[in-house]
Amino acid sequence: MIKKCLFPAAGYGTRFLPATKAMPKEMLPIVNKPLIQYGVEEAMAAGMNTIGIVTGRGKRALEDHFDISYELEQQITGTPKEVFLADIRNIIDYCTFSYTRQTEMKGLGHAILTGETLIGREPFGVILADDLCVGEDDGVLTQMARIYAKYRCSIVAIEEVPQDEVHKYGVIAGSELEDGVYVVSDMVEKPDPADAPSNLAIIGRYILTPDIFDVIRSTPPGRNGEMQITDALQTQAIRNMVLAYRFKGKRFDCGSVEGFVSATNFFYERWKNAG
């Protein structure tokens, strides 16, 4: 039902300097696979094989990764190392990739609006690659797509976070519609802990209806003078309905060193046991 997925990937990754001085943070490897590849595989599993990536200066490696490297393939064809390219070859064969540049960093809302030319007028998924998610049975975006098929409105993924960490996230308040699914009544970007409407924090998975682009355009700058997707979604919640979904699975905040190391340890154990 939803065929397109957008990856905002223009950020600088300053928490990983100097590693990200010349390398996109989305290309940081978790064991032997870059962050963005995990995200694209999650989108593929949800049936979204038209991939739009919003890039910026210094992000050329993203395009190169999802392309054929004839010299490399020639070198390893017929050797035991050929198997290491099987996953990325499958992605290249199955998905269509398009790119556009975000020339200024004006917040996630602006990054999503920049991707309008890649999406058009249809519902779409959004993945922030530095939120690396592992679903219990199905991937998080697959879980969300099932909810979209039922309710046909914008959906954000949420998880409970400690109260002293709510200032790092967009936070929702709402009433439970069914198990783990909430109708959003309020949505606040990075509130002070004392003012937070709950400890249900939005993480980097969204399904958005195409009217979100017009809503973002008409939404004034919010916190830090940026175009906040949280503010636009709050408008959608007032006009129609926005759902928040407490997904089944585990999330690693790979935008932080601690989360990146935890993800590496988790996937290393999985890789070791599989091998």
ChimeraX commands (.cxc) that place a marker at each C-alpha (Angstrom):
marker #1 position 0.00,0.00,0.00 radius 0.5
marker #1 position 2.81,2.44,0.87 radius 0.5
marker #1 position 5.62,2.23,-1.65 radius 0.5
marker #1 position 7.89,5.15,-0.78 radius 0.5
marker #1 position 10.19,5.82,2.16 radius 0.5
marker #1 position 12.12,9.01,2.86 radius 0.5
marker #1 position 15.48,9.15,4.63 radius 0.5
marker #1 position 16.48,12.59,5.94 radius 0.5
marker #1 position 20.28,12.28,5.88 radius 0.5
marker #1 position 21.72,15.78,5.61 radius 0.5
marker #1 position 22.79,16.25,9.24 radius 0.5
marker #1 position 26.41,16.75,10.24 radius 0.5
marker #1 position 26.71,14.03,12.90 radius 0.5
marker #1 position 28.66,16.34,15.22 radius 0.5
marker #1 position 28.43,13.93,18.17 radius 0.5
marker #1 position 30.76,11.59,16.25 radius 0.5
marker #1 position 33.45,14.05,15.28 radius 0.5
marker #1 position 36.12,13.61,14.09 radius 0.5
marker #1 position 34.86,10.35,12.51 radius 0.5
marker #1 position 32.07,12.22,10.69 radius 0.5
marker #1 position 34.26,15.06,9.44 radius 0.5
marker #1 position 34.57,13.39,6.03 radius 0.5
marker #1 position 32.15,10.44,6.35 radius 0.5
marker #1 position 28.35,10.63,6.64 radius 0.5
marker #1 position 27.11,9.51,10.03 radius 0.5
marker #1 position 24.62,7.28,8.18 radius 0.5
marker #1 position 27.60,5.32,6.84 radius 0.5
marker #1 position 28.98,4.48,10.28 radius 0.5
marker #1 position 29.12,0.67,10.43 radius 0.5
marker #1 position 27.31,-1.50,12.93 radius 0.5
marker #1 position 29.55,-4.58,12.65 radius 0.5
marker #1 position 29.85,-4.90,8.84 radius 0.5
marker #1 position 26.87,-2.88,7.60 radius 0.5
marker #1 position 26.28,0.90,7.59 radius 0.5
marker #1 position 23.40,2.37,9.56 radius 0.5
marker #1 position 21.47,3.47,6.51 radius 0.5
marker #1 position 21.48,-0.04,5.04 radius 0.5
marker #1 position 19.69,-1.36,8.13 radius 0.5
marker #1 position 17.07,1.33,7.57 radius 0.5
marker #1 position 16.64,0.55,3.88 radius 0.5
marker #1 position 16.26,-3.15,4.69 radius 0.5
marker #1 position 13.52,-2.25,7.20 radius 0.5
marker #1 position 11.73,-0.18,4.53 radius 0.5
marker #1 position 12.03,-3.05,2.02 radius 0.5
marker #1 position 10.53,-5.49,4.51 radius 0.5
marker #1 position 7.54,-3.13,4.81 radius 0.5
marker #1 position 7.06,-3.17,1.02 radius 0.5
marker #1 position 8.58,0.28,0.48 radius 0.5
marker #1 position 11.06,-0.10,-2.35 radius 0.5
marker #1 position 11.09,3.46,-3.71 radius 0.5
marker #1 position 13.70,5.14,-1.53 radius 0.5
marker #1 position 14.20,8.90,-1.35 radius 0.5
marker #1 position 17.26,10.25,0.44 radius 0.5
marker #1 position 17.66,13.90,1.46 radius 0.5
marker #1 position 21.39,14.55,1.47 radius 0.5
marker #1 position 23.78,17.46,1.90 radius 0.5
marker #1 position 27.37,18.37,1.18 radius 0.5
marker #1 position 29.83,15.58,1.89 radius 0.5
marker #1 position 27.21,12.83,1.57 radius 0.5
marker #1 position 28.27,11.36,-1.76 radius 0.5
marker #1 position 29.18,8.06,-0.07 radius 0.5
marker #1 position 25.46,7.35,0.42 radius 0.5
marker #1 position 24.88,7.37,-3.34 radius 0.5
marker #1 position 27.99,5.29,-3.97 radius 0.5
marker #1 position 26.94,2.68,-1.42 radius 0.5
marker #1 position 23.63,2.01,-3.19 radius 0.5
marker #1 position 25.30,1.65,-6.58 radius 0.5
marker #1 position 27.29,-1.08,-8.31 radius 0.5
marker #1 position 31.06,-0.96,-7.86 radius 0.5
marker #1 position 32.25,-2.68,-11.01 radius 0.5
marker #1 position 35.93,-2.64,-10.01 radius 0.5
marker #1 position 35.24,-4.20,-6.60 radius 0.5
marker #1 position 32.88,-6.81,-8.02 radius 0.5
marker #1 position 35.40,-7.78,-10.65 radius 0.5
marker #1 position 38.05,-8.26,-7.97 radius 0.5
marker #1 position 35.98,-10.59,-5.78 radius 0.5
marker #1 position 33.86,-12.46,-8.35 radius 0.5
marker #1 position 34.39,-16.17,-7.89 radius 0.5
marker #1 position 36.05,-15.78,-4.49 radius 0.5
marker #1 position 34.64,-16.57,-1.02 radius 0.5
marker #1 position 34.27,-12.81,-0.44 radius 0.5
marker #1 position 31.57,-12.53,-3.10 radius 0.5
marker #1 position 28.92,-13.53,-0.56 radius 0.5
marker #1 position 29.57,-10.35,1.43 radius 0.5
marker #1 position 27.95,-8.28,-1.32 radius 0.5
marker #1 position 24.81,-10.42,-1.60 radius 0.5
marker #1 position 22.65,-8.21,0.65 radius 0.5
marker #1 position 23.56,-4.91,-0.99 radius 0.5
marker #1 position 23.14,-6.41,-4.47 radius 0.5
marker #1 position 19.64,-7.49,-3.50 radius 0.5
marker #1 position 18.83,-3.97,-2.33 radius 0.5
marker #1 position 20.17,-2.41,-5.53 radius 0.5
marker #1 position 18.13,-4.85,-7.65 radius 0.5
marker #1 position 14.91,-4.43,-5.65 radius 0.5
marker #1 position 14.88,-0.71,-4.83 radius 0.5
marker #1 position 14.86,2.53,-6.78 radius 0.5
marker #1 position 16.90,5.35,-5.22 radius 0.5
marker #1 position 16.42,9.08,-5.72 radius 0.5
marker #1 position 18.32,11.92,-4.07 radius 0.5
marker #1 position 17.85,15.60,-3.38 radius 0.5
marker #1 position 19.92,18.06,-1.36 radius 0.5
marker #1 position 18.94,20.03,1.71 radius 0.5
marker #1 position 21.05,23.16,1.33 radius 0.5
marker #1 position 20.31,24.52,4.82 radius 0.5
marker #1 position 19.77,22.69,8.10 radius 0.5
marker #1 position 16.41,24.04,9.31 radius 0.5
marker #1 position 15.07,21.09,11.26 radius 0.5
marker #1 position 13.45,17.74,10.52 radius 0.5
marker #1 position 10.29,19.38,9.18 radius 0.5
marker #1 position 12.36,21.25,6.59 radius 0.5
marker #1 position 14.24,18.05,5.66 radius 0.5
marker #1 position 10.95,16.24,5.06 radius 0.5
marker #1 position 9.60,19.18,3.06 radius 0.5
marker #1 position 12.78,19.09,0.95 radius 0.5
marker #1 position 11.91,15.50,0.09 radius 0.5
marker #1 position 8.51,16.46,-1.35 radius 0.5
marker #1 position 9.91,16.34,-4.88 radius 0.5
marker #1 position 10.85,12.68,-4.32 radius 0.5
marker #1 position 7.55,11.66,-2.74 radius 0.5
marker #1 position 4.74,13.44,-4.58 radius 0.5
marker #1 position 1.16,13.16,-3.37 radius 0.5
marker #1 position 1.01,9.78,-1.69 radius 0.5
marker #1 position 1.53,8.43,1.83 radius 0.5
marker #1 position 5.10,7.57,2.73 radius 0.5
marker #1 position 7.34,6.25,5.45 radius 0.5
marker #1 position 10.16,8.17,7.11 radius 0.5
marker #1 position 13.19,6.56,8.72 radius 0.5
marker #1 position 15.90,8.35,10.68 radius 0.5
marker #1 position 18.82,6.00,10.16 radius 0.5
marker #1 position 20.53,6.78,13.46 radius 0.5
marker #1 position 17.53,5.30,15.28 radius 0.5
marker #1 position 18.32,1.65,14.65 radius 0.5
marker #1 position 15.29,-0.52,15.42 radius 0.5
marker #1 position 14.89,-4.25,15.81 radius 0.5
marker #1 position 11.31,-5.51,15.70 radius 0.5
marker #1 position 10.17,-8.45,17.80 radius 0.5
marker #1 position 8.63,-10.31,14.87 radius 0.5
marker #1 position 8.22,-7.75,12.11 radius 0.5
marker #1 position 10.17,-4.54,11.59 radius 0.5
marker #1 position 8.82,-1.35,13.14 radius 0.5
marker #1 position 7.80,0.15,9.79 radius 0.5
marker #1 position 5.95,-3.06,8.87 radius 0.5
marker #1 position 4.05,-2.85,12.15 radius 0.5
marker #1 position 3.16,0.77,11.44 radius 0.5
marker #1 position 2.07,0.04,7.86 radius 0.5
marker #1 position -0.53,-2.40,9.20 radius 0.5
marker #1 position -1.94,0.32,11.43 radius 0.5
marker #1 position -1.99,2.78,8.52 radius 0.5
marker #1 position -3.98,0.28,6.42 radius 0.5
marker #1 position -6.63,0.32,9.14 radius 0.5
marker #1 position -6.82,4.04,9.99 radius 0.5
marker #1 position -5.32,5.92,6.98 radius 0.5
marker #1 position -3.72,8.78,8.94 radius 0.5
marker #1 position -0.24,9.92,9.98 radius 0.5
marker #1 position 1.45,7.71,12.57 radius 0.5
marker #1 position 4.50,8.27,14.78 radius 0.5
marker #1 position 6.42,5.55,16.60 radius 0.5
marker #1 position 6.84,6.06,20.34 radius 0.5
marker #1 position 8.56,4.44,23.29 radius 0.5
marker #1 position 8.69,5.14,27.00 radius 0.5
marker #1 position 11.80,6.99,28.12 radius 0.5
marker #1 position 12.99,8.04,31.58 radius 0.5
marker #1 position 11.38,11.30,32.70 radius 0.5
marker #1 position 14.76,13.03,32.90 radius 0.5
marker #1 position 15.34,12.33,29.18 radius 0.5
marker #1 position 12.10,13.71,27.74 radius 0.5
marker #1 position 13.85,17.00,26.90 radius 0.5
marker #1 position 15.66,15.17,24.08 radius 0.5
marker #1 position 12.50,14.17,22.21 radius 0.5
marker #1 position 9.14,15.14,20.86 radius 0.5
marker #1 position 6.63,13.90,23.44 radius 0.5
marker #1 position 2.97,13.00,22.99 radius 0.5
marker #1 position -0.16,12.89,25.11 radius 0.5
marker #1 position -3.16,10.88,24.02 radius 0.5
marker #1 position -5.84,8.31,24.71 radius 0.5
marker #1 position -5.36,4.64,23.95 radius 0.5
marker #1 position -7.42,3.56,20.94 radius 0.5
marker #1 position -6.29,-0.07,21.01 radius 0.5
marker #1 position -3.36,-1.94,22.50 radius 0.5
marker #1 position -0.29,0.24,22.00 radius 0.5
marker #1 position -2.07,2.71,19.66 radius 0.5
marker #1 position -2.88,6.21,20.92 radius 0.5
marker #1 position -4.92,9.05,19.43 radius 0.5
marker #1 position -2.65,12.06,19.86 radius 0.5
marker #1 position -4.16,15.03,21.69 radius 0.5
marker #1 position -0.95,16.96,22.28 radius 0.5
marker #1 position 2.59,16.88,20.98 radius 0.5
marker #1 position 5.48,18.95,22.35 radius 0.5
marker #1 position 9.02,19.22,21.01 radius 0.5
marker #1 position 11.76,18.73,23.63 radius 0.5
marker #1 position 9.79,19.88,26.69 radius 0.5
marker #1 position 11.24,20.53,30.10 radius 0.5
marker #1 position 10.65,17.40,32.21 radius 0.5
marker #1 position 8.28,19.30,34.50 radius 0.5
marker #1 position 6.15,20.39,31.52 radius 0.5
marker #1 position 6.16,17.15,29.53 radius 0.5
marker #1 position 2.66,15.76,28.86 radius 0.5
marker #1 position 3.97,12.18,29.30 radius 0.5
marker #1 position 7.14,10.14,28.93 radius 0.5
marker #1 position 6.04,8.70,25.57 radius 0.5
marker #1 position 8.76,9.91,23.21 radius 0.5
marker #1 position 8.65,10.01,19.41 radius 0.5
marker #1 position 11.46,8.07,17.76 radius 0.5
marker #1 position 12.70,8.09,14.18 radius 0.5
marker #1 position 9.88,6.22,12.44 radius 0.5
marker #1 position 6.89,7.93,10.81 radius 0.5
marker #1 position 4.18,7.24,8.30 radius 0.5
marker #1 position 2.91,10.52,6.90 radius 0.5
marker #1 position -0.01,11.47,4.69 radius 0.5
marker #1 position 0.88,13.74,1.75 radius 0.5
marker #1 position -0.97,16.78,3.13 radius 0.5
marker #1 position 1.88,17.04,5.64 radius 0.5
marker #1 position 3.88,19.02,3.06 radius 0.5
marker #1 position 1.29,21.81,2.92 radius 0.5
marker #1 position 1.01,21.77,6.70 radius 0.5
marker #1 position 4.79,22.12,7.12 radius 0.5
marker #1 position 4.81,25.02,4.64 radius 0.5
marker #1 position 2.24,26.91,6.69 radius 0.5
marker #1 position 3.75,26.08,10.10 radius 0.5
marker #1 position 5.87,28.87,11.61 radius 0.5
marker #1 position 9.36,28.05,12.92 radius 0.5
marker #1 position 9.28,26.43,16.33 radius 0.5
marker #1 position 11.91,25.46,18.89 radius 0.5
marker #1 position 15.39,26.78,18.01 radius 0.5
marker #1 position 13.88,28.63,15.05 radius 0.5
marker #1 position 13.59,25.37,13.09 radius 0.5
marker #1 position 10.74,23.82,11.13 radius 0.5
marker #1 position 9.62,21.12,13.54 radius 0.5
marker #1 position 7.76,18.08,12.22 radius 0.5
marker #1 position 6.24,17.82,15.71 radius 0.5
marker #1 position 4.48,21.19,15.24 radius 0.5
marker #1 position 3.14,20.17,11.84 radius 0.5
marker #1 position 1.87,16.86,13.19 radius 0.5
marker #1 position 0.14,18.69,16.05 radius 0.5
marker #1 position -1.76,20.68,13.42 radius 0.5
marker #1 position -2.71,17.45,11.66 radius 0.5
marker #1 position -3.87,16.01,14.98 radius 0.5
marker #1 position -6.19,18.99,15.51 radius 0.5
marker #1 position -7.58,18.95,11.97 radius 0.5
marker #1 position -7.98,15.22,11.56 radius 0.5
marker #1 position -6.22,12.47,13.49 radius 0.5
marker #1 position -2.64,11.44,14.24 radius 0.5
marker #1 position -1.83,8.15,15.89 radius 0.5
marker #1 position 1.15,7.21,18.06 radius 0.5
marker #1 position 2.25,3.58,18.14 radius 0.5
marker #1 position 4.22,1.97,20.92 radius 0.5
marker #1 position 6.15,-0.43,18.72 radius 0.5
marker #1 position 7.13,-3.97,19.61 radius 0.5
marker #1 position 10.89,-4.22,19.56 radius 0.5
marker #1 position 14.09,-2.50,20.61 radius 0.5
marker #1 position 15.62,0.80,19.57 radius 0.5
marker #1 position 19.25,1.91,19.68 radius 0.5
marker #1 position 20.01,5.64,19.62 radius 0.5
marker #1 position 23.01,5.41,17.30 radius 0.5
marker #1 position 23.25,9.20,17.24 radius 0.5
marker #1 position 24.91,8.84,20.64 radius 0.5
marker #1 position 28.18,7.04,21.34 radius 0.5
marker #1 position 26.57,4.94,24.07 radius 0.5
marker #1 position 23.73,3.79,21.82 radius 0.5
marker #1 position 26.11,3.12,18.95 radius 0.5
marker #1 position 28.29,0.88,21.12 radius 0.5
marker #1 position 25.22,-0.94,22.50 radius 0.5
marker #1 position 23.97,-1.57,18.95 radius 0.5
marker #1 position 27.38,-2.81,17.88 radius 0.5
marker #1 position 27.51,-5.27,20.78 radius 0.5
marker #1 position 23.95,-6.46,20.10 radius 0.5
marker #1 position 24.49,-7.04,16.38 radius 0.5
marker #1 position 27.93,-8.55,16.93 radius 0.5
marker #1 position 26.40,-11.22,19.15 radius 0.5
marker #1 position 23.71,-11.84,16.53 radius 0.5
marker #1 position 26.30,-12.00,13.75 radius 0.5
marker #1 position 28.56,-14.33,15.76 radius 0.5
marker #1 position 25.70,-16.70,16.60 radius 0.5
marker #1 position 24.49,-16.73,12.99 radius 0.5
marker #1 position 27.99,-17.51,11.74 radius 0.5
marker link #1:1,2 radius 0.2
marker link #1:2,3 radius 0.2
marker link #1:3,4 radius 0.2
marker link #1:4,5 radius 0.2
marker link #1:5,6 radius 0.2
marker link #1:6,7 radius 0.2
marker link #1:7,8 radius 0.2
marker link #1:8,9 radius 0.2
marker link #1:9,10 radius 0.2
marker link #1:10,11 radius 0.2
marker link #1:11,12 radius 0.2
marker link #1:12,13 radius 0.2
marker link #1:13,14 radius 0.2
marker link #1:14,15 radius 0.2
marker link #1:15,16 radius 0.2
marker link #1:16,17 radius 0.2
marker link #1:17,18 radius 0.2
marker link #1:18,19 radius 0.2
marker link #1:19,20 radius 0.2
marker link #1:20,21 radius 0.2
marker link #1:21,22 radius 0.2
marker link #1:22,23 radius 0.2
marker link #1:23,24 radius 0.2
marker link #1:24,25 radius 0.2
marker link #1:25,26 radius 0.2
marker link #1:26,27 radius 0.2
marker link #1:27,28 radius 0.2
marker link #1:28,29 radius 0.2
marker link #1:29,30 radius 0.2
marker link #1:30,31 radius 0.2
marker link #1:31,32 radius 0.2
marker link #1:32,33 radius 0.2
marker link #1:33,34 radius 0.2
marker link #1:34,35 radius 0.2
marker link #1:35,36 radius 0.2
marker link #1:36,37 radius 0.2
marker link #1:37,38 radius 0.2
marker link #1:38,39 radius 0.2
marker link #1:39,40 radius 0.2
marker link #1:40,41 radius 0.2
marker link #1:41,42 radius 0.2
marker link #1:42,43 radius 0.2
marker link #1:43,44 radius 0.2
marker link #1:44,45 radius 0.2
marker link #1:45,46 radius 0.2
marker link #1:46,47 radius 0.2
marker link #1:47,48 radius 0.2
marker link #1:48,49 radius 0.2
marker link #1:49,50 radius 0.2
marker link #1:50,51 radius 0.2
marker link #1:51,52 radius 0.2
marker link #1:52,53 radius 0.2
marker link #1:53,54 radius 0.2
marker link #1:54,55 radius 0.2
marker link #1:55,56 radius 0.2
marker link #1:56,57 radius 0.2
marker link #1:57,58 radius 0.2
marker link #1:58,59 radius 0.2
marker link #1:59,60 radius 0.2
marker link #1:60,61 radius 0.2
marker link #1:61,62 radius 0.2
marker link #1:62,63 radius 0.2
marker link #1:63,64 radius 0.2
marker link #1:64,65 radius 0.2
marker link #1:65,66 radius 0.2
marker link #1:66,67 radius 0.2
marker link #1:67,68 radius 0.2
marker link #1:68,69 radius 0.2
marker link #1:69,70 radius 0.2
marker link #1:70,71 radius 0.2
marker link #1:71,72 radius 0.2
marker link #1:72,73 radius 0.2
marker link #1:73,74 radius 0.2
marker link #1:74,75 radius 0.2
marker link #1:75,76 radius 0.2
marker link #1:76,77 radius 0.2
marker link #1:77,78 radius 0.2
marker link #1:78,79 radius 0.2
marker link #1:79,80 radius 0.2
marker link #1:80,81 radius 0.2
marker link #1:81,82 radius 0.2
marker link #1:82,83 radius 0.2
marker link #1:83,84 radius 0.2
marker link #1:84,85 radius 0.2
marker link #1:85,86 radius 0.2
marker link #1:86,87 radius 0.2
marker link #1:87,88 radius 0.2
marker link #1:88,89 radius 0.2
marker link #1:89,90 radius 0.2
marker link #1:90,91 radius 0.2
marker link #1:91,92 radius 0.2
marker link #1:92,93 radius 0.2
marker link #1:93,94 radius 0.2
marker link #1:94,95 radius 0.2
marker link #1:95,96 radius 0.2
marker link #1:96,97 radius 0.2
marker link #1:97,98 radius 0.2
marker link #1:98,99 radius 0.2
marker link #1:99,100 radius 0.2
marker link #1:100,101 radius 0.2
marker link #1:101,102 radius 0.2
marker link #1:102,103 radius 0.2
marker link #1:103,104 radius 0.2
marker link #1:104,105 radius 0.2
marker link #1:105,106 radius 0.2
marker link #1:106,107 radius 0.2
marker link #1:107,108 radius 0.2
marker link #1:108,109 radius 0.2
marker link #1:109,110 radius 0.2
marker link #1:110,111 radius 0.2
marker link #1:111,112 radius 0.2
marker link #1:112,113 radius 0.2
marker link #1:113,114 radius 0.2
marker link #1:114,115 radius 0.2
marker link #1:115,116 radius 0.2
marker link #1:116,117 radius 0.2
marker link #1:117,118 radius 0.2
marker link #1:118,119 radius 0.2
marker link #1:119,120 radius 0.2
marker link #1:120,121 radius 0.2
marker link #1:121,122 radius 0.2
marker link #1:122,123 radius 0.2
marker link #1:123,124 radius 0.2
marker link #1:124,125 radius 0.2
marker link #1:125,126 radius 0.2
marker link #1:126,127 radius 0.2
marker link #1:127,128 radius 0.2
marker link #1:128,129 radius 0.2
marker link #1:129,130 radius 0.2
marker link #1:130,131 radius 0.2
marker link #1:131,132 radius 0.2
marker link #1:132,133 radius 0.2
marker link #1:133,134 radius 0.2
marker link #1:134,135 radius 0.2
marker link #1:135,136 radius 0.2
marker link #1:136,137 radius 0.2
marker link #1:137,138 radius 0.2
marker link #1:138,139 radius 0.2
marker link #1:139,140 radius 0.2
marker link #1:140,141 radius 0.2
marker link #1:141,142 radius 0.2
marker link #1:142,143 radius 0.2
marker link #1:143,144 radius 0.2
marker link #1:144,145 radius 0.2
marker link #1:145,146 radius 0.2
marker link #1:146,147 radius 0.2
marker link #1:147,148 radius 0.2
marker link #1:148,149 radius 0.2
marker link #1:149,150 radius 0.2
marker link #1:150,151 radius 0.2
marker link #1:151,152 radius 0.2
marker link #1:152,153 radius 0.2
marker link #1:153,154 radius 0.2
marker link #1:154,155 radius 0.2
marker link #1:155,156 radius 0.2
marker link #1:156,157 radius 0.2
marker link #1:157,158 radius 0.2
marker link #1:158,159 radius 0.2
marker link #1:159,160 radius 0.2
marker link #1:160,161 radius 0.2
marker link #1:161,162 radius 0.2
marker link #1:162,163 radius 0.2
marker link #1:163,164 radius 0.2
marker link #1:164,165 radius 0.2
marker link #1:165,166 radius 0.2
marker link #1:166,167 radius 0.2
marker link #1:167,168 radius 0.2
marker link #1:168,169 radius 0.2
marker link #1:169,170 radius 0.2
marker link #1:170,171 radius 0.2
marker link #1:171,172 radius 0.2
marker link #1:172,173 radius 0.2
marker link #1:173,174 radius 0.2
marker link #1:174,175 radius 0.2
marker link #1:175,176 radius 0.2
marker link #1:176,177 radius 0.2
marker link #1:177,178 radius 0.2
marker link #1:178,179 radius 0.2
marker link #1:179,180 radius 0.2
marker link #1:180,181 radius 0.2
marker link #1:181,182 radius 0.2
marker link #1:182,183 radius 0.2
marker link #1:183,184 radius 0.2
marker link #1:184,185 radius 0.2
marker link #1:185,186 radius 0.2
marker link #1:186,187 radius 0.2
marker link #1:187,188 radius 0.2
marker link #1:188,189 radius 0.2
marker link #1:189,190 radius 0.2
marker link #1:190,191 radius 0.2
marker link #1:191,192 radius 0.2
marker link #1:192,193 radius 0.2
marker link #1:193,194 radius 0.2
marker link #1:194,195 radius 0.2
marker link #1:195,196 radius 0.2
marker link #1:196,197 radius 0.2
marker link #1:197,198 radius 0.2
marker link #1:198,199 radius 0.2
marker link #1:199,200 radius 0.2
marker link #1:200,201 radius 0.2
marker link #1:201,202 radius 0.2
marker link #1:202,203 radius 0.2
marker link #1:203,204 radius 0.2
marker link #1:204,205 radius 0.2
marker link #1:205,206 radius 0.2
marker link #1:206,207 radius 0.2
marker link #1:207,208 radius 0.2
marker link #1:208,209 radius 0.2
marker link #1:209,210 radius 0.2
marker link #1:210,211 radius 0.2
marker link #1:211,212 radius 0.2
marker link #1:212,213 radius 0.2
marker link #1:213,214 radius 0.2
marker link #1:214,215 radius 0.2
marker link #1:215,216 radius 0.2
marker link #1:216,217 radius 0.2
marker link #1:217,218 radius 0.2
marker link #1:218,219 radius 0.2
marker link #1:219,220 radius 0.2
marker link #1:220,221 radius 0.2
marker link #1:221,222 radius 0.2
marker link #1:222,223 radius 0.2
marker link #1:223,224 radius 0.2
marker link #1:224,225 radius 0.2
marker link #1:225,226 radius 0.2
marker link #1:226,227 radius 0.2
marker link #1:227,228 radius 0.2
marker link #1:228,229 radius 0.2
marker link #1:229,230 radius 0.2
marker link #1:230,231 radius 0.2
marker link #1:231,232 radius 0.2
marker link #1:232,233 radius 0.2
marker link #1:233,234 radius 0.2
marker link #1:234,235 radius 0.2
marker link #1:235,236 radius 0.2
marker link #1:236,237 radius 0.2
marker link #1:237,238 radius 0.2
marker link #1:238,239 radius 0.2
marker link #1:239,240 radius 0.2
marker link #1:240,241 radius 0.2
marker link #1:241,242 radius 0.2
marker link #1:242,243 radius 0.2
marker link #1:243,244 radius 0.2
marker link #1:244,245 radius 0.2
marker link #1:245,246 radius 0.2
marker link #1:246,247 radius 0.2
marker link #1:247,248 radius 0.2
marker link #1:248,249 radius 0.2
marker link #1:249,250 radius 0.2
marker link #1:250,251 radius 0.2
marker link #1:251,252 radius 0.2
marker link #1:252,253 radius 0.2
marker link #1:253,254 radius 0.2
marker link #1:254,255 radius 0.2
marker link #1:255,256 radius 0.2
marker link #1:256,257 radius 0.2
marker link #1:257,258 radius 0.2
marker link #1:258,259 radius 0.2
marker link #1:259,260 radius 0.2
marker link #1:260,261 radius 0.2
marker link #1:261,262 radius 0.2
marker link #1:262,263 radius 0.2
marker link #1:263,264 radius 0.2
marker link #1:264,265 radius 0.2
marker link #1:265,266 radius 0.2
marker link #1:266,267 radius 0.2
marker link #1:267,268 radius 0.2
marker link #1:268,269 radius 0.2
marker link #1:269,270 radius 0.2
marker link #1:270,271 radius 0.2
marker link #1:271,272 radius 0.2
marker link #1:272,273 radius 0.2
marker link #1:273,274 radius 0.2
marker link #1:274,275 radius 0.2
view
